[in-house]
Amino acid sequence: MYSKNEDEVLLCFDGVYMDSTLYVNNKFVGEWKYGYSSFEHDITNVLVEGENEILIRVIHQSPNSRWYSGAGIYRNVWLKTRDKNHIETNGIYVSIRKENKLWNVEISTELKLYENAKLYHSIIYNNEVISTTSEEVKRGEKRNIQTMIVKEPLLWDIDNPNLYKLVTELKLIDGYNLTNIKHISKNIEFKEVIMDPDKGLILNGRKIKLIGVCEHHDLWALGSAFNKEALRRRFKILKDMGVNAIRTFHNMPDPQFMDLADEMGFLIASEAFDMWERSKTTYDYARFFKEWSHKDMMSWITRNRNHPSLLMWSIGNEIYYTHADVRGQEITKMLMEYVKEFDPNENAKVTIGSNFMPWENAKKCVDTVKIAGYNYSEKYYEEHHEKHHEKHKDWIIYGSEAASVVQSRGIYHFPFEKSILADDDEQCSVLGNSTTSWGAKSPERCITDDRYAEFSLGQFIWTGFDYIGEPTPYHTKNSYFGQIDTATFKKDSYYIYQSEWTDYRKKPMIHILPYWDFSENQIVDVRVCSNAPKIELKLNGKVIGKYNIDHKKGKDLVGWWKIPYKRRNYYER
């Protein structure tokens, strides 16, 4: 039941897939086209006293994506009320910069005021106020900028994601009285990020590598509807693997995705589009790109620009235009300007993921954004790095997509040294000998190729989890690319990456594959991975072999033995 008052009423959607139109009491309110960006509609003027009918229509046409998109209202919906005097939605923009031992916190606030007000900001840590500021704001004033200084705060890092709280209050001035009309709380952080063409990524003075995975928005067997606790469990599995970064391919994630990344210590490359004006599927977003891309960029950037975990804005993935002709350069510059419009202080850098890096038009697009994401193009790293030092010294390189080694949990096709991609069982060998034409030859090769490129920021492997869609090489339901399957069971490759991405002094691990149940005298490829520097394999108490693993410079990262299968009689003494 609704009772009219002075408040404005809005319906806010975290995501509706896709091409939605909102009606209230049979009256058109507004529409939104993209399925991954957040939006809101002001419904104040169409509400009536008492009961109201709210209808949202979604025109779902397929195919609209290269993966499982879901359909309809699959993210949270919020009913929001606000005073006519208010802070605009996502209107708080926080920019934090280090100046010697002090940190400058600039807070820009977009306002709509019909009366005089006072705007307060406080930074809080562990319930203690660290810094505070306030200013009177005159009616009609649309933007207020205030600054605070913080001395030697705890830093946000991938290992210690220290979060501070920024509390913003808007109070109306009524004579000598103040009336609180808005209270907003959000997490902020103190971190220093340097991306260097030669040194790579430096976080808080420490050189690190992006140990990343690409992740879709869907939750495997749970579908596309967002579930925060399911994602938290997913993040925990990735963290245990050694992952410190996630690329949200190829669209904006749910807002709570970023909240969890802030809390758990992941660096995020947030991606907007898989296509621009040219379609990849019949009913995809390309139909709406020209008219709607600015609105979607505004929604994407203003919603995410303050997140501690944010590292990069990716404006596209494998966009044909960037290779084909000058139109790709025009759109790249246009989207770059959109980012500057909504993130002028560069809380994150702009990048693009490309599989067209050898071509000149693609290079011109990268010359606009400067942060070059290479999809399956590690072989060009050294060549481009040297050439870029002649022509483009400010280019920064990283692997936006790597690996694409296909594998099915619990499936082993022998022998290991033979590449086996096609098989009657429509499964891929998890030994590591099922590879694609475009991807890495093995997980180990993927790891070492990036390791040797000291100038690279790091890489995002394709993928962390299997997802619904793109079932290369077989026409089944879901992909084979992940290190964890759709039921969240770990594949053997998970442990190969874990052995190289974690420290045995902090959390030792060892994993042996395959299972031990074959035909008598069958030659079995036994592989052992560990983050320890030395492993020893025994069979029935007898030492089969020992293996030293050079985790810093070595190429052979997994112990490997060929052993004939013998069934053990457990009744023998």
C-alpha positions as CSV (number, residue, x, y, z in Angstrom):
1,M,0.0,0.0,0.0
2,Y,1.3,3.4,-1.0
3,S,0.7,6.7,0.7
4,K,1.7,9.9,-1.1
5,N,4.2,12.2,0.6
6,E,7.1,14.4,-0.4
7,D,9.5,11.6,-1.0
8,E,10.7,10.5,-4.5
9,V,10.2,6.8,-5.2
10,L,12.5,4.8,-7.5
11,L,12.7,1.2,-8.6
12,C,16.4,0.1,-8.9
13,F,17.5,-3.0,-10.8
14,D,21.0,-4.5,-10.5
15,G,20.4,-6.3,-13.8
16,V,17.6,-7.5,-16.1
17,Y,18.4,-9.7,-19.1
18,M,17.7,-7.9,-21.5
19,D,15.7,-5.3,-23.4
20,S,13.3,-4.5,-20.6
21,T,10.4,-2.0,-20.3
22,L,8.8,-0.9,-17.0
23,Y,5.1,-0.1,-16.7
24,V,3.3,1.2,-13.5
25,N,-0.5,1.2,-13.5
26,N,-0.4,0.5,-17.3
27,K,1.7,3.6,-17.9
28,F,5.1,3.5,-19.6
29,V,7.9,4.5,-17.2
30,G,11.1,3.7,-19.0
31,E,13.2,1.1,-20.7
32,W,16.7,-0.4,-20.5
33,K,18.5,-2.5,-23.1
34,Y,21.7,-4.1,-21.7
35,G,21.3,-7.1,-19.5
36,Y,24.4,-6.5,-17.3
37,S,24.3,-2.9,-16.3
38,S,22.4,-1.5,-13.4
39,F,19.6,1.1,-13.8
40,E,16.7,2.8,-12.0
41,H,13.4,4.4,-12.9
42,D,11.6,7.2,-11.1
43,I,8.0,6.1,-10.5
44,T,6.9,8.9,-8.2
45,N,4.5,10.5,-10.7
46,V,2.7,7.3,-11.8
47,L,2.0,6.0,-8.3
48,V,-1.5,6.2,-6.8
49,E,-2.8,6.0,-3.3
50,G,-3.3,2.4,-2.2
51,E,-2.4,-0.6,-4.4
52,N,-0.2,-0.2,-7.5
53,E,0.5,-2.6,-10.4
54,I,4.1,-2.9,-11.4
55,L,5.0,-4.8,-14.6
56,I,8.3,-5.2,-16.3
57,R,8.4,-6.7,-19.8
58,V,11.5,-8.5,-21.1
59,I,11.9,-9.3,-24.7
60,H,14.2,-12.3,-24.7
61,Q,15.4,-13.4,-28.1
62,S,18.0,-16.1,-28.7
63,P,20.8,-16.4,-29.5
64,N,21.9,-13.3,-27.7
65,S,25.3,-14.4,-26.4
66,R,28.1,-17.0,-26.9
67,W,27.4,-18.4,-23.4
68,Y,24.4,-18.9,-21.1
69,S,23.0,-15.5,-20.3
70,G,19.9,-16.4,-18.3
71,A,16.8,-14.2,-18.8
72,G,14.5,-11.9,-16.9
73,I,15.1,-10.4,-13.4
74,Y,18.2,-12.3,-12.3
75,R,19.7,-9.7,-9.9
76,N,18.4,-7.8,-7.0
77,V,15.6,-5.2,-7.3
78,W,15.3,-2.3,-4.9
79,L,12.5,0.0,-3.9
80,K,14.2,3.3,-2.9
81,T,12.7,6.4,-1.4
82,R,14.6,9.7,-1.1
83,D,13.9,13.3,-0.2
84,K,13.6,15.8,-3.0
85,N,16.9,17.1,-1.6
86,H,19.3,14.3,-2.1
87,I,22.7,12.9,-3.2
88,E,22.4,11.6,-6.7
89,T,22.6,7.8,-7.3
90,N,26.3,6.7,-7.4
91,G,27.0,10.4,-7.0
92,I,29.9,10.0,-4.5
93,Y,33.3,9.8,-6.2
94,V,36.3,9.1,-4.0
95,S,39.9,9.6,-5.3
96,I,42.8,8.7,-3.0
97,R,46.4,9.6,-3.7
98,K,49.6,9.2,-1.7
99,E,51.7,12.3,-1.1
100,N,54.8,11.3,0.7
101,K,53.6,9.7,4.0
102,L,50.2,11.4,3.8
103,W,47.2,10.3,1.8
104,N,44.9,12.8,0.1
105,V,41.3,11.7,0.1
106,E,39.1,13.8,-2.3
107,I,35.4,13.3,-2.2
108,S,33.3,14.7,-5.0
109,T,29.5,14.6,-4.3
110,E,26.7,15.2,-6.9
111,L,23.7,16.8,-5.3
112,K,20.2,18.0,-6.0
113,L,19.2,20.7,-3.5
114,Y,16.2,23.0,-3.2
115,E,17.3,24.1,0.3
116,N,20.5,24.9,2.0
117,A,22.3,21.9,3.6
118,K,25.4,20.7,5.3
119,L,27.4,17.8,3.9
120,Y,29.6,15.7,6.3
121,H,32.2,13.0,5.5
122,S,33.9,10.8,8.0
123,I,36.5,8.0,7.6
124,I,36.2,5.2,10.1
125,Y,38.3,2.2,11.0
126,N,37.4,-0.3,13.7
127,N,34.6,2.1,14.9
128,E,37.2,4.9,15.3
129,V,36.9,8.1,13.4
130,I,40.2,8.7,11.6
131,S,39.3,11.9,9.8
132,T,36.3,14.1,9.2
133,T,35.2,17.1,7.2
134,S,32.1,19.1,6.5
135,E,30.8,22.1,4.5
136,E,27.7,24.1,4.0
137,V,26.1,23.6,0.5
138,K,23.8,26.2,-1.0
139,R,20.6,25.3,-2.7
140,G,21.1,24.8,-6.5
141,E,24.7,23.7,-6.0
142,K,25.2,20.5,-8.0
143,R,28.6,19.4,-6.9
144,N,30.6,19.7,-3.7
145,I,34.3,18.7,-3.3
146,Q,35.9,18.2,0.0
147,T,39.3,16.8,1.0
148,M,40.7,14.9,4.0
149,I,44.3,14.0,4.9
150,V,45.0,10.6,6.4
151,K,48.5,9.8,7.9
152,E,50.0,6.3,7.5
153,P,46.8,4.2,7.1
154,L,46.8,0.4,6.8
155,L,47.0,-0.5,3.2
156,W,44.7,-2.6,1.1
157,D,46.5,-5.5,-0.4
158,I,45.7,-8.9,-1.9
159,D,47.0,-10.6,1.2
160,N,45.6,-8.0,3.7
161,P,42.6,-6.3,2.2
162,N,42.2,-3.6,4.9
163,L,39.0,-1.7,4.4
164,Y,38.0,1.7,5.8
165,K,34.5,3.1,6.0
166,L,33.5,6.4,4.4
167,V,30.3,7.7,6.0
168,T,28.5,10.5,4.2
169,E,25.6,12.5,5.8
170,L,23.4,15.2,4.2
171,K,21.6,17.4,6.6
172,L,19.1,20.2,5.8
173,I,19.7,23.5,7.6
174,D,16.5,24.8,9.2
175,G,17.5,27.9,11.2
176,Y,19.8,26.6,13.9
177,N,18.6,23.0,13.4
178,L,19.9,20.3,11.2
179,T,17.7,17.5,9.8
180,N,19.5,14.3,8.6
181,I,18.0,13.2,5.3
182,K,20.7,10.9,3.9
183,H,23.2,8.5,5.4
184,I,25.5,6.6,3.0
185,S,28.3,4.2,4.0
186,K,30.8,2.6,1.6
187,N,34.1,0.9,1.8
188,I,37.3,2.7,0.7
189,E,40.9,1.7,0.7
190,F,44.4,3.0,0.7
191,K,46.6,1.4,-2.0
192,E,49.2,2.5,-4.5
193,V,49.2,0.9,-7.9
194,I,52.0,1.5,-10.5
195,M,51.9,-0.2,-14.0
196,D,55.3,0.1,-15.6
197,P,56.1,-0.9,-19.2
198,D,59.4,-2.6,-18.0
199,K,58.8,-3.6,-14.4
200,G,55.1,-4.7,-14.6
201,L,52.7,-4.3,-11.7
202,I,53.8,-2.7,-8.4
203,L,51.3,-2.8,-5.6
204,N,52.2,-0.7,-2.5
205,G,55.9,-0.7,-3.5
206,R,55.9,-4.5,-4.0
207,K,56.2,-6.1,-7.4
208,I,53.5,-8.7,-8.0
209,K,52.1,-10.7,-10.8
210,L,48.4,-10.8,-11.7
211,I,47.6,-14.4,-11.0
212,G,44.2,-14.3,-12.5
213,V,41.2,-16.2,-13.9
214,C,38.5,-15.1,-16.3
215,E,35.0,-15.6,-14.8
216,H,31.5,-15.5,-16.2
217,H,28.6,-14.1,-14.3
218,D,26.6,-17.4,-14.1
219,L,26.9,-19.7,-11.0
220,W,27.3,-23.1,-12.8
221,A,24.5,-25.5,-11.9
222,L,22.7,-22.8,-10.0
223,G,22.1,-20.8,-13.2
224,S,22.5,-17.0,-13.7
225,A,20.5,-15.7,-10.8
226,F,22.9,-14.1,-8.4
227,N,23.7,-15.7,-5.0
228,K,26.2,-14.0,-2.8
229,E,27.1,-17.0,-0.6
230,A,27.5,-19.2,-3.7
231,L,30.0,-16.6,-5.1
232,R,31.8,-16.3,-1.7
233,R,32.4,-20.1,-1.8
234,R,33.6,-19.8,-5.4
235,F,36.0,-17.0,-4.4
236,K,37.3,-19.1,-1.5
237,I,38.1,-22.0,-3.9
238,L,39.9,-19.6,-6.2
239,K,41.8,-18.0,-3.3
240,D,43.0,-21.4,-2.2
241,M,44.3,-22.0,-5.7
242,G,46.5,-18.9,-5.4
243,V,44.4,-16.6,-7.5
244,N,44.7,-12.8,-6.8
245,A,42.8,-11.3,-9.7
246,I,39.7,-11.8,-11.7
247,R,38.6,-10.6,-15.2
248,T,34.9,-10.3,-15.4
249,F,34.4,-11.6,-19.0
250,H,32.8,-10.2,-21.0
251,N,30.3,-7.9,-19.1
252,M,29.7,-6.1,-15.9
253,P,29.2,-8.3,-12.8
254,D,26.6,-8.1,-10.1
255,P,27.4,-5.2,-7.6
256,Q,27.9,-7.7,-4.8
257,F,30.7,-9.4,-6.8
258,M,32.7,-6.2,-6.3
259,D,31.9,-6.1,-2.6
260,L,33.2,-9.6,-2.1
261,A,36.3,-8.9,-4.1
262,D,37.0,-5.8,-1.9
263,E,36.6,-7.9,1.2
264,M,38.6,-11.0,0.1
265,G,41.5,-9.3,-1.7
266,F,41.0,-9.8,-5.4
267,L,42.1,-7.3,-8.1
268,I,39.4,-6.9,-10.7
269,A,39.6,-6.2,-14.4
270,S,36.0,-5.2,-15.0
271,E,34.8,-5.7,-18.6
272,A,31.9,-4.0,-20.3
273,F,31.3,-5.5,-23.7
274,D,31.9,-8.5,-25.9
275,M,30.7,-6.7,-29.0
276,W,30.3,-3.1,-30.2
277,E,28.4,-2.2,-33.3
278,R,29.0,-5.5,-35.1
279,S,27.1,-8.6,-33.8
280,K,28.6,-11.9,-32.8
281,T,25.2,-13.5,-32.3
282,T,21.8,-12.6,-33.9
283,Y,20.2,-10.8,-31.0
284,D,23.1,-9.5,-28.9
285,Y,23.8,-6.1,-27.6
286,A,25.2,-4.8,-30.9
287,R,21.6,-3.9,-31.8
288,F,21.6,-1.2,-29.1
289,F,25.3,-0.2,-28.8
290,K,25.1,3.1,-30.8
291,E,22.2,4.5,-28.8
292,W,22.9,3.0,-25.4
293,S,26.7,2.6,-24.9
294,H,27.1,6.0,-23.1
295,K,24.3,5.2,-20.7
296,D,25.7,1.8,-20.0
297,M,29.2,3.1,-19.5
298,M,27.9,5.7,-17.1
299,S,26.1,3.1,-15.1
300,W,29.1,0.7,-15.1
301,I,31.7,3.3,-14.1
302,T,29.8,5.3,-11.5
303,R,28.7,2.1,-9.8
304,N,32.2,0.6,-9.6
305,R,34.7,3.5,-9.6
306,N,35.1,3.6,-5.8
307,H,35.7,-0.1,-5.2
308,P,39.1,-1.0,-3.6
309,S,39.4,-4.1,-5.8
310,L,39.1,-2.2,-9.0
311,L,42.2,-2.3,-11.2
312,M,41.2,-1.9,-14.9
313,W,38.3,-0.9,-17.0
314,S,38.2,-3.2,-20.0
315,I,36.1,-1.6,-22.8
316,G,35.8,-4.7,-25.0
317,N,36.9,-8.2,-25.9
318,E,38.0,-9.5,-29.3
319,I,36.2,-6.7,-31.1
320,Y,36.4,-7.3,-34.9
321,Y,36.4,-3.5,-35.6
322,T,39.7,-3.0,-33.9
323,H,41.4,-5.2,-36.5
324,A,39.3,-4.5,-39.6
325,D,39.3,-0.8,-40.2
326,V,39.5,2.8,-38.8
327,R,36.0,2.5,-37.2
328,G,37.6,0.4,-34.4
329,Q,39.9,3.3,-33.5
330,E,37.0,5.8,-33.5
331,I,35.0,3.7,-31.1
332,T,38.0,3.0,-28.9
333,K,38.6,6.8,-28.6
334,M,34.9,7.3,-27.9
335,L,34.7,4.8,-25.1
336,M,38.0,6.1,-23.7
337,E,36.3,9.5,-23.5
338,Y,33.3,8.0,-21.7
339,V,35.7,6.5,-19.1
340,K,37.4,9.9,-18.6
341,E,34.0,11.6,-18.2
342,F,33.0,9.4,-15.3
343,D,36.4,8.5,-13.8
344,P,38.5,11.6,-14.5
345,N,41.0,10.9,-11.7
346,E,41.8,7.4,-13.1
347,N,40.8,5.2,-10.2
348,A,41.4,2.5,-12.7
349,K,43.2,2.3,-16.1
350,V,41.6,1.6,-19.4
351,T,42.4,-1.6,-21.3
352,I,41.0,-3.8,-24.1
353,G,41.3,-7.6,-24.6
354,S,42.4,-8.4,-28.1
355,N,43.3,-11.5,-30.2
356,F,44.2,-9.3,-33.1
357,M,47.5,-7.9,-31.7
358,P,49.7,-8.7,-34.8
359,W,47.6,-6.3,-37.0
360,E,48.3,-2.6,-37.3
361,N,44.7,-1.4,-36.8
362,A,44.6,-3.3,-33.5
363,K,47.9,-1.8,-32.4
364,K,46.5,1.7,-33.1
365,C,43.6,1.0,-30.8
366,V,45.9,-0.2,-28.1
367,D,48.0,3.0,-28.6
368,T,44.9,4.8,-27.4
369,V,44.3,2.9,-24.2
370,K,48.1,2.0,-23.5
371,I,47.2,-1.1,-21.5
372,A,47.4,-4.0,-23.9
373,G,45.5,-7.1,-23.1
374,Y,46.7,-10.1,-25.2
375,N,44.4,-13.0,-25.8
376,Y,46.5,-16.1,-26.5
377,S,49.3,-14.1,-28.0
378,E,52.2,-14.8,-25.5
379,K,54.4,-15.5,-28.5
380,Y,54.3,-11.8,-29.4
381,Y,55.3,-10.5,-26.0
382,E,59.0,-10.2,-26.5
383,E,58.7,-9.0,-30.1
384,H,56.2,-6.3,-29.3
385,H,57.9,-5.3,-26.1
386,E,61.1,-4.6,-28.0
387,K,59.3,-2.9,-30.9
388,H,57.2,-0.9,-28.6
389,H,60.3,0.5,-26.9
390,E,61.0,2.1,-30.3
391,K,57.6,3.4,-31.1
392,H,55.3,2.9,-28.1
393,K,57.5,3.1,-24.9
394,D,54.5,3.6,-22.7
395,W,52.7,0.4,-23.7
396,I,51.9,-2.0,-20.8
397,I,51.4,-5.7,-21.6
398,Y,49.5,-8.5,-19.8
399,G,47.6,-11.7,-20.8
400,S,43.9,-10.9,-20.8
401,E,43.2,-14.5,-21.8
402,A,45.6,-17.5,-21.6
403,A,45.6,-21.3,-21.3
404,S,42.3,-22.6,-22.8
405,V,43.6,-26.2,-22.1
406,V,40.5,-28.4,-22.1
407,Q,39.8,-31.1,-19.6
408,S,37.1,-33.2,-18.0
409,R,37.3,-34.0,-14.3
410,G,38.3,-37.7,-13.7
411,I,38.9,-38.5,-17.4
412,Y,42.4,-39.8,-18.4
413,H,43.4,-40.6,-22.0
414,F,46.8,-42.2,-22.2
415,P,49.6,-41.8,-23.1
416,F,50.4,-38.3,-21.7
417,E,52.9,-37.5,-24.4
418,K,50.3,-37.9,-27.1
419,S,48.0,-35.0,-27.8
420,I,44.4,-36.4,-27.6
421,L,41.6,-33.9,-28.3
422,A,39.0,-36.0,-30.0
423,D,37.5,-39.1,-28.4
424,D,34.3,-41.1,-28.7
425,D,33.4,-40.4,-25.1
426,E,33.1,-36.7,-25.8
427,Q,35.4,-35.9,-22.9
428,C,38.8,-34.2,-22.6
429,S,41.8,-35.8,-20.8
430,V,42.6,-34.0,-17.6
431,L,46.2,-35.4,-17.8
432,G,46.9,-32.1,-19.6
433,N,47.2,-33.6,-23.1
434,S,44.0,-32.1,-24.6
435,T,44.8,-28.7,-26.1
436,T,43.2,-26.3,-28.4
437,S,44.7,-24.9,-31.6
438,W,44.8,-21.4,-30.1
439,G,45.6,-22.0,-26.5
440,A,48.6,-23.1,-24.4
441,K,50.2,-26.5,-24.9
442,S,49.8,-27.2,-21.2
443,P,49.0,-25.5,-17.9
444,E,52.8,-25.6,-17.2
445,R,53.6,-23.9,-20.4
446,C,51.0,-21.2,-19.6
447,I,52.6,-20.6,-16.2
448,T,56.2,-20.4,-17.5
449,D,55.4,-18.2,-20.6
450,D,54.1,-15.5,-18.3
451,R,56.8,-16.0,-15.7
452,Y,59.6,-15.3,-18.1
453,A,58.0,-12.1,-19.3
454,E,59.2,-9.9,-16.4
455,F,57.6,-6.8,-17.9
456,S,54.1,-8.4,-18.1
457,L,51.5,-7.4,-15.4
458,G,50.5,-11.1,-15.3
459,Q,47.7,-13.1,-16.8
460,F,44.1,-14.3,-16.6
461,I,43.7,-17.9,-17.5
462,W,40.7,-19.1,-19.4
463,T,38.9,-20.1,-17.1
464,G,38.6,-20.5,-13.3
465,F,35.3,-22.4,-13.4
466,D,33.5,-24.2,-16.2
467,Y,30.5,-22.3,-17.5
468,I,27.4,-23.1,-19.5
469,G,28.2,-22.6,-23.2
470,E,31.1,-22.8,-25.7
471,P,31.6,-26.6,-25.3
472,T,34.8,-26.9,-27.3
473,P,35.5,-29.5,-28.8
474,Y,32.2,-31.3,-28.3
475,H,28.7,-30.1,-28.7
476,T,27.6,-30.7,-25.1
477,K,26.2,-28.3,-22.5
478,N,29.2,-26.5,-20.9
479,S,32.8,-25.6,-21.5
480,Y,35.8,-27.7,-20.7
481,F,38.1,-24.8,-20.0
482,G,37.8,-24.5,-16.3
483,Q,40.0,-25.7,-13.5
484,I,36.9,-26.4,-11.5
485,D,33.8,-28.0,-13.0
486,T,30.2,-26.7,-12.9
487,A,29.5,-28.7,-9.7
488,T,32.5,-26.9,-8.1
489,F,34.7,-30.1,-7.9
490,K,38.4,-29.4,-8.6
491,K,40.0,-30.8,-11.7
492,D,43.6,-32.1,-11.5
493,S,44.8,-29.0,-13.3
494,Y,43.6,-26.9,-10.4
495,Y,46.5,-28.4,-8.3
496,I,49.1,-27.7,-11.0
497,Y,48.3,-24.0,-10.8
498,Q,48.1,-24.2,-7.0
499,S,51.5,-25.8,-6.8
500,E,53.0,-22.8,-8.6
501,W,50.8,-20.0,-7.2
502,T,51.1,-20.8,-3.5
503,D,54.0,-21.0,-1.0
504,Y,54.7,-24.4,0.6
505,R,56.1,-22.6,3.7
506,K,52.7,-21.1,4.3
507,K,50.4,-23.9,3.1
508,P,52.1,-27.0,1.7
509,M,50.2,-29.1,-0.8
510,I,50.8,-32.2,-2.9
511,H,48.5,-33.9,-5.5
512,I,48.9,-37.1,-7.3
513,L,47.0,-38.2,-10.5
514,P,45.3,-40.2,-11.9
515,Y,43.2,-42.6,-9.8
516,W,44.7,-46.1,-9.4
517,D,42.2,-48.5,-10.8
518,F,43.1,-49.7,-14.3
519,S,43.8,-53.0,-16.2
520,E,46.5,-55.3,-15.0
521,N,49.9,-54.3,-16.5
522,Q,48.5,-51.2,-18.2
523,I,51.1,-48.4,-18.4
524,V,49.8,-45.5,-16.4
525,D,51.1,-42.0,-16.6
526,V,51.4,-41.0,-13.0
527,R,51.9,-37.2,-12.4
528,V,52.6,-35.4,-9.1
529,C,52.5,-31.7,-8.4
530,S,53.5,-29.9,-5.3
531,N,54.5,-26.4,-4.1
532,A,57.4,-28.0,-2.3
533,P,60.9,-28.0,-4.0
534,K,61.3,-31.8,-3.9
535,I,58.9,-34.8,-4.2
536,E,59.2,-38.6,-3.8
537,L,56.9,-41.2,-5.2
538,K,56.4,-44.6,-3.6
539,L,54.4,-47.7,-4.8
540,N,53.6,-50.2,-2.1
541,G,56.4,-48.8,0.0
542,K,59.0,-48.9,-2.8
543,V,60.5,-45.7,-4.0
544,I,59.7,-45.2,-7.7
545,G,61.5,-41.9,-8.1
546,K,62.4,-38.5,-6.7
547,Y,62.0,-35.2,-8.5
548,N,63.3,-31.7,-7.8
549,I,61.0,-28.8,-8.9
550,D,62.4,-25.4,-9.7
551,H,59.4,-23.2,-9.1
552,K,61.3,-20.0,-10.0
553,K,63.1,-20.9,-13.2
554,G,62.2,-24.4,-14.2
555,K,60.0,-25.5,-17.1
556,D,59.1,-29.1,-15.9
557,L,56.9,-28.3,-13.0
558,V,55.2,-31.7,-12.5
559,G,56.8,-35.0,-11.7
560,W,56.0,-37.7,-14.2
561,W,56.5,-41.5,-14.2
562,K,55.2,-44.4,-16.3
563,I,54.2,-47.2,-14.0
564,P,52.5,-50.6,-15.0
565,Y,49.3,-51.0,-13.0
566,K,49.4,-53.8,-10.4
567,R,46.4,-54.9,-8.4
568,R,47.4,-55.2,-4.7
569,N,46.2,-58.2,-2.7
570,Y,45.3,-56.7,0.7
571,Y,45.1,-60.1,2.3
572,E,48.8,-60.7,1.7
573,R,51.1,-60.2,4.7
